[in-house]
Amino acid sequence: MPGKWGAARPVRGLAALGCWALLLVVLLPVLILQSTDARFGAATAVQCVVVVHTGAALARVLTDVRARLIAFGFWLFSYVWLGLAPLAMLATDAYPRGFMVDAHTAFLTTLVVEAGLLAYSAGSAVAMWRSSRTSTVLEPLLARRLSPARVLLLCGLALLLAVVLIPGQGGLSAFFLSRQAANEAAAAAEPAGTADRAMAAWLLSVPAFWALVALVHVPRFTAGDRTLRGLRWLLLPLLVAVNVTVNNPISQPRFWAGTVLLALVFSASWLRGPRAFRIGAAGVAAVVLVVFPYSDYFRYDKREPVKVVSLAEQFTSNGDYDAFQQVETGVDYVRTHGFTPTAALGPPLFFVPRAAWPGKPDDAGILLARHAGYTFTNLSAPLWVETYMWAGFPSVIAVFGLIGAVGRRVDYLRHRLRHRRGTLAALVVPAFGFYQLVLLRGSLMAIVGPLALLVCIPLLITRKAGRRALPPSAAPTASAPEPRPRREALSLPTGGART
C-alpha cells in the first residue's frame, strides 16, 4: 500500500501541474489574443516567451510540495503585470498611459523583463541546490521568537499613536473618505506637509498591523499565565478596531490593504501546510485576475456603476497595469540620458534629507513621469526599470539573481519552521510575500521607508531563539516528515523584559 500511494502522489502532482500550466500558459493568453485585433512582431514574440516563463513558474508554485509564499508573490506579479498585461498591449498597440515608444524600444523592454525573470529563476535554482546547508544568518534570524512583554509594549504604543495621530489626520471620518477626497483635503490643509502626513499615516498603519498580528500569534496556554491571556482578550478588540480604521481599503491603497488582510490570513497555522497553501494561493490568484480591476470602487468621490469588460480591455485601459509601459518609458529615458549609477544610492539612504544631500537622486516614478511629459507624478517604477537605469542588463541580472536566491532560501526555512508558533518566519514571510507586489511595482524611494518599518518592528518584538529551538539542518524528505515538536512554554517575565 505505501508503494501504491507513493506512486499516486506524483501522478496527482503532475496532473495538477498540467492543468495549471494549461490554464495559465495556453487558455488565458489565447483568450486575451482572441478578444483583440492582434498584431505580431519581435516584441510580441519575446512577450510570448515571458508569458510561458511566468505562467509555468506560477503553475509550479501552485502545485509545489512546499508552501512558497515569496515565490508566489513574485510570480503572481510577474505573470499578471509583466506577462498578460503587456501581451494585450503589444498585440493591440494600446496602452493605459499616453506615452508611446517605437518598436525597437518595446523589443528591448521585453528583453529587460525576461532577463530579470531568468536571473531570478537561476538564483532560485542555485539556492535550492544549496538548501540542505545551514544558513548562519537567515536561519537564526527567522527562528527568533515573539517576546510577550515586547508585544504588549507594541500594542500599547500602537494604541497611543492612534490616540495622538488620528486627530491630526482629520479624525476618524477622514479614514473612511475616498482616497481622492482625503488627498484633496490634505493638500488644501497643508500643501507643504504631504511628506509629514504620509509618515504619520505609516506610523499609524504599520505598528497597528504588527501589534494585531503579534498579539494573535503569542502562544496560547491551557494553564498559567492568566495575565497574558487577560491582556490578550482586552487588547484584541481595540486593535481590531484601530486596524479597521487605519488599514481599510477605502482610504488606503489596495496593495497595502491587501497585504494586511492576506498576511493575517496566511500567517495562520492552518495555512502553513502545502495543501492549504495551494488552495489559498489559487484563491488569491483568481481574485487578482477577476476582482482586482474593479476594487478601486472607493478610490474616487464620483462612483460610476461597475462595468464588466474583458481582461484585454482592462489591461490596455486601466492605469493600474502601467508597469510594462513604465519599463518602456525607463528604457527610452536611458537611451536619451544614459545610465545613472548614483541613483542606486537613493533607496538605501532614503532617510538622508535633501538639505544635507543636495544631489540626492529623485524618485524614479517622478523622473519617468517628467520624461513622459505627464502632469501627474504619482506613478510606479517597476524594479526591472529601476535596476536597468542604474547600469543596464548587468545590474538587472545581479539584483534579480540575488532576490531569487534569498527568496528561495527564506521559503525553505519557513517550511522547516512551520510547526513552531510565534517565530519571525511565521509573521514576516507572509507579510513580505504579499508586500512584494508593492516592492516590485515600485518605486523604491516611495516604498523603502514603509518597508524598513515593516521589517524592523518584528525584529524589535522578537528575541533570539535558543540553540535547542532550531530545527535540524538536514532537508526533510517526503518519506520521513518532520516530527511535530512540543510546544514550548512562553510566559510573561515577572521582573522586566527577558532578552
Secondary structure, DSSP 8 states (H G I E B T S, - for coil): -HHHHHHHHHHHHHHHHHHHHIIIIIIHHHHHHHTS-----HHHHHHHHHHHHHHHHHHHHHT-SS--HHHHHHHHHHHIIIIIHHHHHHHHT--SSS----HHHHHHHHHHHHHHHHHHHHHHHHHHHTTTS--SSHHHHHT-EE-HHHHHHHHHHHHHHHHHHTGGGT-GGGGGS-HHHHHHHHHHH-TT-HHHHHHHHHHHHHHHHHHHHHHHHS---SSS-HHHHHHHHHHHHHHHHHHHHHS-TTTS-HHHHHHHHHHHHHTSGGGSSHHHHHHHHHHHHHHHHHTGGGTTTTSSSS--------HHHHHHH-GGG-HHHHHHHHHHHHHHH---GGGGGTTTTTTS-TTT-TT----HHHHHHHHHT-S-------HHHHHHHHHSHHHHHHHHHHHHHHHHHHHHHHHHTTTSTTBHHHHHHHHHHHHHHHHHHS-HHHHHHHHHHHHHHHHHTEE---GGGS--SS---SSS-------------SSS---
